[in-house]
Amino acid sequence: MSNIPELFGTMVFNDDAMRSRLPADVYAALRCTIEQGSDLEQWVAVAVAAAMKDWAIEKGATHYTHWFQPLNGFTAEKHDSFIAPAGDGRIIMDFSVKELIKGESDASSFPSGGLRATFEARGYTAWDPTRFAFIKDSTLCIPTLFFAYSGDALDKKTPLLRSIEAVSREALRALHLFGNEDVHKVIPTVGAEQEYFLVDKKYYSRRRDLIYCGRTLFGAPPPKGQQMDDHYYGAIKSRITAFMAELDRELWKLGILAKTEHNEAAPAQHELAPIYTNINTATDHNQLTMETMKKVADRHGLVCLLHEKPFAGVNGSGKHNNWSLSTDTGLNLLDPGKSPQENAQFLLFLAAIIKAVDKHQDLLRLSVASAGNDHRLGAGEAPPAIISCFIGDDLEKVVDAIVRGEIFDGVKKVPMEIGVHGLPSFSKDTTDRNRTSPFAFTGNKFEFRSLGASASIADPNIVLNTIVADELSAFSDILEKADNFSATLNELIRKTFREHNRIIFNGDGYSEQWIAEARLRGLLNIRTTADAIPYYSTEENIDLFARHHVFNREEILSRAEILLETYAKVIHIEAVTMTEMARQEIIPTIVRYADRLASAICHKRQANPNIPCRTENAVLEHLSSLLDSFYEKLTALELAVANVPKDCYDNQRVANAYKDKVVPAMQSLRRVADELESNVDSSLWPYPTYGDLLFGI
């Protein structure tokens, strides 16, 4: 392997590349834009375009593209070559400042939720100078924003940047009240841990459910799943090691801080964790990580599955969003220090976050909603659909003491005693971890664990930034008018903890008792995406986003429509795929097997009419009964799909029909199909089994 420090960022037009290629005054102006958000002047952009082109061509790039993140959850790119005519049939390699800062795309061809009609096609991409350009597949990729001719945001990056500005602005107000005048910017940071499955391509290519839907719609459980707990952190197979080694190299070239890799809990499941960085960069990097995983897997004869629940009966895949706030002076605002009970600034930010999570449970649940994630949340390996906040035993004692008006003396570090001599001594953490909590404090950050593996991390971070900004704004409004700052601050923190203590839960989020207790506390339990989407467009939430200039009303309503349309389309594709597999492959397989059994019975009786053939008859009778049930449930599914409202402008009604009628019909059909698989000659079954997929590498 190449020297990693020399390899890292080689395909990124990063700070080193800019410093070495740009005139000093241009470099200084660009850094000012990146660090302080100042407007970029034209003369600076001209110099950057020229230097960027020369750098890219030296790296082997032949094309450039505006790389953006539309509302379909993926990334988009349109490639243009650097060539330009020079006369006499010759060309030059050219890249103008206009081509750097602005591009055009068909704004009606991407999801817009009604923001764009089919005939209203003009959309723009605009260079984001705060993000480094990079080279991917011999193409210079320029991170950009995407918006309509009307100025409405049609992407995930634009509102993300707005939310970053909002939380920075309101956090600064709070910090300045504590005398932190040297702080000029607050930076929300994230580290997104990515879970994924790897399966052999030869098995994947024989399953149309994986090809069309990303998950198995049928599949009987194998004798061994994850019940032995032997895959988690287990020795990594050589084929997977080779994949991970190449993945690391490709990510490091792109400047992505890939740090930790290991086997996850389910067979064939793995995880990659990066070092956390600012949210804008982390969001781009996570999109690139998912794309790179798929490309590298293909080169190793593998397929990377990023669906939230590709296999029933084993853990699904999530994405842990480790969120924090840092200042441009290097201070982590969520670091409680050695005495959190005496750290008033930390307690104020903690109070704002707890209040934000409690008040906006609906938005946090909505930010991770998808048809795929509905299969995962609360399924034993993921947090429940109920939003709660884990802060650990020590912080909970601090909060309780503040609410009661008492003094908390703190907890001393306790040496770890394990009864083995000769080991280095260390102190154990002051609190345990809680993997069942959707939103858990983990020392100096909050880990939002509810995200699905395929999701863009932009959506939950837009919500987190905005709701925390809103509470910090309300706090600053009160404190800025205070005659006695200390007394007002103490009462504000105490009042907030007292009124929003219900959201704090340090226990087992998987237990049935918690569901009942959460109901008594008045917490929301939004089980499905279709149930969550209406919360998006409540007047309270529209006002919240508009107040901080993150979304306007039209942008909110459009996103609600896109979520509804996407949910319905995903379920429809799955349902139609199921019916095709059932009619074209499963039923013919059962009929052939039944015919084989009937022929065997016939041959035996021809040889000896007195042979009872009890076993064959029993198997055939059971199989026929299952086939009748299967056909009945297949017909019910087809009827449910046919009865979904057509030409209906009420997308909520359509989504509810898929949730209430189609999904249960799919589940019923699957149960019979999986029993059929367990009762049919394995050599006849038309698909690779779960055993093949999960243990075939």
CORMOUR-V610355 format. One record per residue. D_LAST is the distance of its C-alpha to the last C-alpha in Angstrom with 1 decimal. Layout:
# CORMOUR-V610355
D_LAST ; D_LAST
This chain:
# CORMOUR-V610355
24.4 ; 27.6 ; 29.9 ; 28.5 ; 32.0 ; 32.9 ; 29.7 ; 30.0 ; 31.6 ; 32.3 ; 31.6 ; 33.8 ; 37.5 ; 37.9 ; 40.9 ; 41.0 ; 40.9 ; 43.6 ; 45.8 ; 45.8 ; 46.5 ; 48.7 ; 52.4 ; 53.1 ; 54.8 ; 52.0 ; 49.3 ; 51.4 ; 52.0 ; 48.3 ; 47.4 ; 50.0 ; 48.4 ; 44.9 ; 46.3 ; 49.2 ; 48.4 ; 51.6 ; 52.1 ; 51.0 ; 54.0 ; 54.0 ; 54.9 ; 51.9 ; 49.6 ; 51.1 ; 50.4 ; 46.9 ; 46.1 ; 47.5 ; 45.6 ; 42.3 ; 42.6 ; 43.5 ; 40.6 ; 38.0 ; 39.4 ; 39.2 ; 35.5 ; 35.0 ; 35.3 ; 37.1 ; 37.0 ; 37.5 ; 36.6 ; 37.6 ; 34.4 ; 34.9 ; 33.4 ; 34.8 ; 34.9 ; 31.8 ; 29.6 ; 28.2 ; 29.8 ; 32.0 ; 33.4 ; 35.9 ; 36.1 ; 39.4 ; 40.1 ; 42.4 ; 44.7 ; 48.3 ; 51.2 ; 53.7 ; 56.1 ; 56.8 ; 53.3 ; 51.7 ; 49.3 ; 48.8 ; 45.8 ; 47.0 ; 45.8 ; 48.6 ; 49.0 ; 49.1 ; 45.7 ; 44.4 ; 45.9 ; 45.8 ; 43.9 ; 44.1 ; 41.7 ; 42.2 ; 42.5 ; 42.6 ; 39.3 ; 37.3 ; 37.5 ; 40.9 ; 41.8 ; 45.3 ; 46.1 ; 46.1 ; 47.4 ; 46.1 ; 49.2 ; 48.9 ; 46.4 ; 47.3 ; 44.9 ; 44.7 ; 42.2 ; 43.7 ; 42.5 ; 41.5 ; 42.9 ; 41.6 ; 38.0 ; 37.1 ; 36.3 ; 33.2 ; 31.7 ; 28.6 ; 27.9 ; 31.4 ; 33.0 ; 35.1 ; 34.2 ; 37.1 ; 36.4 ; 38.9 ; 40.3 ; 40.7 ; 43.8 ; 46.0 ; 49.5 ; 50.8 ; 49.2 ; 46.9 ; 43.4 ; 40.7 ; 37.8 ; 36.3 ; 37.4 ; 41.2 ; 41.4 ; 39.1 ; 41.6 ; 44.5 ; 43.0 ; 42.5 ; 46.2 ; 47.2 ; 45.7 ; 46.9 ; 50.4 ; 50.7 ; 49.2 ; 51.7 ; 54.5 ; 53.5 ; 53.0 ; 56.4 ; 58.1 ; 56.9 ; 58.4 ; 55.3 ; 57.1 ; 55.0 ; 52.0 ; 51.8 ; 48.3 ; 45.7 ; 42.1 ; 39.5 ; 36.2 ; 32.6 ; 29.3 ; 26.5 ; 23.4 ; 20.5 ; 17.7 ; 14.8 ; 11.4 ; 8.5 ; 6.9 ; 6.2 ; 9.9 ; 10.6 ; 10.2 ; 12.0 ; 14.8 ; 15.7 ; 16.5 ; 19.8 ; 19.8 ; 16.9 ; 18.6 ; 22.1 ; 21.7 ; 18.5 ; 18.0 ; 17.6 ; 21.2 ; 20.5 ; 18.1 ; 19.0 ; 17.6 ; 15.4 ; 17.2 ; 15.2 ; 14.7 ; 15.7 ; 18.9 ; 18.3 ; 18.0 ; 15.7 ; 13.1 ; 16.0 ; 16.8 ; 14.5 ; 13.5 ; 11.0 ; 8.1 ; 9.6 ; 7.5 ; 8.3 ; 11.7 ; 12.4 ; 12.0 ; 14.1 ; 16.6 ; 17.3 ; 17.5 ; 20.1 ; 22.0 ; 22.3 ; 23.4 ; 25.8 ; 27.4 ; 28.2 ; 29.7 ; 27.2 ; 27.3 ; 23.6 ; 24.0 ; 21.5 ; 17.7 ; 15.7 ; 13.3 ; 15.1 ; 16.1 ; 13.7 ; 10.2 ; 8.0 ; 11.5 ; 13.1 ; 16.7 ; 18.8 ; 22.6 ; 25.4 ; 28.9 ; 31.2 ; 33.7 ; 36.2 ; 35.2 ; 35.9 ; 33.7 ; 30.9 ; 30.9 ; 30.5 ; 27.9 ; 25.7 ; 26.0 ; 25.0 ; 22.1 ; 20.6 ; 21.4 ; 20.0 ; 16.6 ; 16.3 ; 17.7 ; 15.7 ; 12.3 ; 13.8 ; 14.6 ; 11.1 ; 10.0 ; 8.8 ; 11.1 ; 12.6 ; 14.2 ; 17.5 ; 19.1 ; 20.7 ; 19.4 ; 16.5 ; 16.0 ; 19.0 ; 19.4 ; 17.1 ; 18.2 ; 18.7 ; 18.7 ; 22.0 ; 23.7 ; 26.3 ; 29.4 ; 31.3 ; 34.8 ; 37.9 ; 41.2 ; 42.4 ; 45.7 ; 46.3 ; 47.9 ; 44.7 ; 45.3 ; 42.6 ; 44.6 ; 42.2 ; 42.7 ; 45.0 ; 46.3 ; 47.5 ; 49.9 ; 48.6 ; 51.7 ; 53.8 ; 51.7 ; 53.4 ; 51.6 ; 48.1 ; 49.4 ; 50.7 ; 47.3 ; 45.6 ; 48.2 ; 47.7 ; 43.9 ; 44.4 ; 47.0 ; 44.9 ; 41.9 ; 44.4 ; 46.4 ; 43.5 ; 40.9 ; 40.9 ; 39.9 ; 37.2 ; 35.6 ; 36.2 ; 34.6 ; 31.1 ; 31.7 ; 29.5 ; 28.4 ; 24.8 ; 26.0 ; 28.3 ; 25.3 ; 24.4 ; 27.7 ; 28.9 ; 25.9 ; 25.5 ; 23.2 ; 25.5 ; 29.2 ; 31.6 ; 33.3 ; 36.4 ; 37.0 ; 38.3 ; 38.7 ; 37.7 ; 40.0 ; 39.7 ; 42.4 ; 44.5 ; 44.8 ; 45.5 ; 48.3 ; 49.6 ; 49.5 ; 51.2 ; 53.9 ; 54.6 ; 55.0 ; 57.4 ; 59.3 ; 58.5 ; 57.6 ; 54.2 ; 54.2 ; 50.6 ; 48.2 ; 48.1 ; 44.9 ; 44.1 ; 42.7 ; 39.4 ; 40.2 ; 37.4 ; 39.6 ; 38.2 ; 40.6 ; 39.9 ; 37.5 ; 38.6 ; 40.3 ; 39.3 ; 40.4 ; 38.2 ; 38.0 ; 40.8 ; 38.5 ; 35.2 ; 32.4 ; 32.0 ; 28.6 ; 30.2 ; 32.7 ; 32.3 ; 34.5 ; 34.6 ; 36.7 ; 34.7 ; 37.4 ; 38.4 ; 36.5 ; 35.5 ; 31.9 ; 31.6 ; 28.5 ; 28.8 ; 27.4 ; 24.5 ; 21.5 ; 22.6 ; 26.3 ; 28.5 ; 29.9 ; 33.3 ; 34.3 ; 34.2 ; 35.7 ; 38.5 ; 39.4 ; 39.2 ; 41.3 ; 43.8 ; 44.4 ; 44.8 ; 47.1 ; 49.2 ; 49.7 ; 50.5 ; 53.0 ; 54.7 ; 54.8 ; 56.4 ; 58.9 ; 60.1 ; 60.1 ; 61.8 ; 64.7 ; 65.0 ; 68.3 ; 66.7 ; 63.2 ; 62.1 ; 63.4 ; 62.0 ; 58.6 ; 58.5 ; 59.6 ; 57.1 ; 54.1 ; 55.5 ; 56.1 ; 52.6 ; 50.9 ; 53.2 ; 52.7 ; 48.9 ; 47.9 ; 46.5 ; 43.3 ; 42.5 ; 40.3 ; 38.7 ; 37.6 ; 34.7 ; 33.9 ; 31.8 ; 34.8 ; 37.0 ; 40.0 ; 39.0 ; 39.0 ; 42.5 ; 43.6 ; 42.4 ; 44.4 ; 47.4 ; 46.9 ; 47.0 ; 43.4 ; 41.7 ; 38.8 ; 37.6 ; 34.8 ; 33.9 ; 34.0 ; 36.8 ; 38.8 ; 38.2 ; 39.3 ; 43.0 ; 43.3 ; 42.6 ; 45.9 ; 48.3 ; 51.4 ; 50.6 ; 47.3 ; 48.7 ; 51.5 ; 49.1 ; 47.1 ; 50.3 ; 52.1 ; 49.7 ; 49.4 ; 45.6 ; 45.9 ; 48.9 ; 49.5 ; 48.4 ; 45.1 ; 44.4 ; 45.3 ; 43.1 ; 40.0 ; 40.7 ; 40.9 ; 37.7 ; 35.8 ; 37.4 ; 36.7 ; 33.0 ; 32.5 ; 34.2 ; 32.4 ; 28.9 ; 29.9 ; 31.6 ; 28.6 ; 26.4 ; 29.2 ; 29.8 ; 26.2 ; 26.2 ; 29.5 ; 28.3 ; 25.1 ; 27.4 ; 30.2 ; 28.4 ; 25.5 ; 25.7 ; 29.4 ; 29.4 ; 26.6 ; 28.7 ; 31.8 ; 30.5 ; 29.3 ; 32.6 ; 34.4 ; 32.7 ; 33.8 ; 37.2 ; 37.5 ; 36.6 ; 39.3 ; 41.7 ; 41.2 ; 41.6 ; 44.8 ; 46.2 ; 45.8 ; 47.3 ; 48.6 ; 48.8 ; 45.1 ; 44.3 ; 40.5 ; 40.1 ; 36.3 ; 35.7 ; 38.3 ; 36.8 ; 33.3 ; 34.8 ; 37.0 ; 34.3 ; 32.1 ; 35.2 ; 35.9 ; 32.4 ; 32.7 ; 36.1 ; 34.9 ; 31.9 ; 34.4 ; 36.8 ; 34.3 ; 33.1 ; 36.7 ; 37.2 ; 34.4 ; 35.8 ; 39.2 ; 38.1 ; 36.7 ; 39.9 ; 42.0 ; 40.6 ; 43.6 ; 43.8 ; 45.8 ; 46.0 ; 46.8 ; 45.9 ; 42.2 ; 42.2 ; 43.4 ; 40.6 ; 38.0 ; 39.5 ; 39.5 ; 35.7 ; 35.3 ; 37.8 ; 37.4 ; 34.3 ; 31.7 ; 33.1 ; 33.2 ; 29.5 ; 28.7 ; 30.9 ; 29.4 ; 25.8 ; 26.9 ; 28.3 ; 25.4 ; 23.0 ; 25.5 ; 25.8 ; 22.1 ; 22.5 ; 25.5 ; 24.5 ; 23.3 ; 19.5 ; 19.9 ; 22.2 ; 20.3 ; 19.9 ; 16.7 ; 13.1 ; 13.3 ; 12.3 ; 10.5 ; 8.4 ; 8.0 ; 7.7 ; 5.7 ; 3.8 ; 0.0
